[in-house]
Amino acid sequence: MKKSRFTEQKILEILKQGQMGLGVSELCRQNGISRHTYYVWRSKYSGMTASDAKRLRELEDENRRLKKIVGDQALDISALKEAIGKKW
């Protein structure tokens, strides 16, 4: 997965500047991001504090790890079922 060049804290600072009245196009130009990125961040991080954003990142990482484990187990189960189903 691609790593963002912005930390959660920096993202929250950018969003706070947008809430204070700085124009979206000016804000995006200053920080080198697209308008689409700004709106995605706003929908994801709106109303969060830095600790909330950190906890969200930790939960996303844990969820990704658990999904990988479940996928590996599903492959193992299907391989075992296939091996059992073969006639020797």
C-alpha positions in Angstrom: 0.0 0.0 0.0 1.3 3.5 -0.8 2.4 5.5 2.2 1.1 9.0 2.4 3.7 11.8 2.6 1.4 13.6 5.1 0.9 12.5 8.7 -2.5 12.5 10.4 -1.5 15.6 12.3 -0.5 17.5 9.2 -3.8 16.4 7.5 -5.8 17.7 10.5 -3.9 21.0 10.3 -4.7 21.4 6.6 -8.4 20.6 7.3 -8.5 23.1 10.2 -7.1 25.8 7.9 -9.9 25.0 5.5 -12.5 25.4 8.3 -11.0 28.7 9.3 -12.0 30.1 5.9 -9.0 29.7 3.6 -10.2 28.8 0.1 -9.9 25.2 -0.9 -8.0 26.0 -4.2 -5.5 28.2 -2.3 -5.1 25.6 0.4 -4.5 22.8 -2.1 -2.0 24.9 -4.0 0.0 25.8 -0.8 0.2 22.1 0.3 0.6 20.5 -3.1 -2.5 18.4 -3.0 -5.4 18.0 -5.4 -9.0 19.1 -4.6 -10.1 15.5 -4.7 -7.5 14.6 -2.0 -8.7 17.5 0.2 -12.3 16.3 0.0 -11.4 12.7 0.6 -9.5 13.8 3.7 -12.4 15.9 4.8 -14.8 13.1 4.6 -12.5 10.7 6.4 -10.9 13.0 9.1 -13.7 15.6 9.7 -14.2 16.3 13.4 -11.3 14.1 14.6 -8.5 15.0 16.9 -4.9 13.8 16.5 -5.4 10.9 18.9 -8.6 9.8 17.1 -6.7 9.8 13.8 -3.9 7.7 15.2 -6.4 5.2 16.7 -8.1 5.0 13.3 -4.8 4.2 11.6 -4.0 1.5 14.2 -7.5 -0.1 13.7 -7.0 0.0 9.9 -3.6 -1.7 10.2 -5.1 -4.4 12.5 -8.0 -4.9 10.2 -5.7 -5.4 7.2 -3.6 -7.9 9.2 -6.6 -9.9 10.3 -8.0 -10.0 6.7 -4.7 -11.4 5.5 -4.9 -14.1 8.2 -8.4 -15.1 7.2 -7.5 -15.2 3.5 -4.5 -17.5 4.3 -6.7 -19.8 6.4 -9.3 -19.9 3.6 -6.7 -21.0 1.1 -5.4 -23.7 3.5 -8.9 -25.0 4.1 -9.7 -25.2 0.4 -6.4 -27.0 -0.3 -7.1 -29.5 2.5 -10.6 -30.1 1.2 -9.2 -30.7 -2.3 -6.6 -33.1 -1.0 -9.2 -35.1 1.0 -11.5 -35.3 -2.0 -9.0 -36.9 -4.3 -9.2 -40.7 -4.7 -5.9 -42.5 -4.0 
